[in-house]
Amino acid sequence: MFFAGIDAHTRYVVVVIINKTGKRVLGPTRVQIDRPERLVALLAPYRPLDAVVETSSSWPWLHEVLTAAGVRFVLAHARRLRAIADANYKRDDVDADLLARMRLAGLIPEVYPTPVTQREWATLLRHRTTLVTQRTALVNRIHAQLHMRGLHLERGRLLTRAGRRWVRTEAWPHLSLEQRALVRSHLRVIAGLRPLIRALDRHIAQVAATIPEAQLVRSIPGIGPHRALVICAEALPISRFRTPGHLASYAGLVPRSKQSGVGPVRHGPMPAGANGWWDNFTSQNRLGDPADPRESWRLFKAERRLA
């Protein structure tokens, strides 16, 4: 049995391999990312092999290359690798060696490597989120200009025809020359984003319609195509969660709890390790009480029936 630690960067990876006794048998060796065949050839003599990679933007292509070569891919939670994060001396070969040795000792906090199709869903959803975030920032800047002149427009109305008409007629005489230029340019950009967001909404609905789990989740009141695809992209397969409580915690629905001695249990904020994308979704439309995973349990049972 062999264990490989791979420290991945945007241009290269550093590889260290140790055997089951902890002896280094290869490395540290640097491989450029445009030569994946060299990486495969480097690892070929060592089987069976566990390759450990930290979560980063580089892990998806490494996952595809290594699994195709028959290597067991292990994705490590970067935030929980405190031995590396808190090290006083960091270097690529040291990090790669430590990843391999932590795997040998059974200390790697593993993360589920989502498959390609699921990552495509996430990319689609993040694309829409980015455009909506940009539109919201532009809307907020227009509201700030109105507030400077003592004007008020209800949130959300600026995205309607009536709201934009109010700005051009009622608010326009009160704005300065530069404020008018800012509002005019921002409205123009918002108008350009509108068809892009609508096209993404249609595409999300089409994708969600092809996913049986998404159709099942949509049977829950208040869950539409977008939210159903968020749940599928971030939580499937449900079988990777041992209990409904694990799913609720991952979704950011269960706050931190602390107790010392005979004192009462104190509930704090949501855990930092919760899924940030699901947490954004649940902050807008919670599936249930933050401390009560009953609705998550419904989802858990529903997909179990589907399976």
Secondary structure, DSSP 4 states (H G I P E B T S, - for coil): -EEEEEEE-SSEEEEEEEETTS-EEEEEEEEETT-HHHHHHHHTTS-SEEEEEESSTTHHHHHHHHHHTTPEEEEE-TTT-HHHHT-SS--HHHHHHHHHHHHHTT---EE----HHHHHHHHHHHHHHHHHHHHHHHHHHHHHHHHHTT----TTGGGSHHHHHHIIIIIGGGS-HHHHHHHHHHHHHHHHHHHHHHHHHHHHHHHHHT-HHHHHHTTSTT--HHHHHHHHHHH--GGGSSSHHHHHHHTT-S--EE--TTSPPEE-S--TTS-HHHHHHHHHS-SS-TT-THHHHHHHHHHHHH-
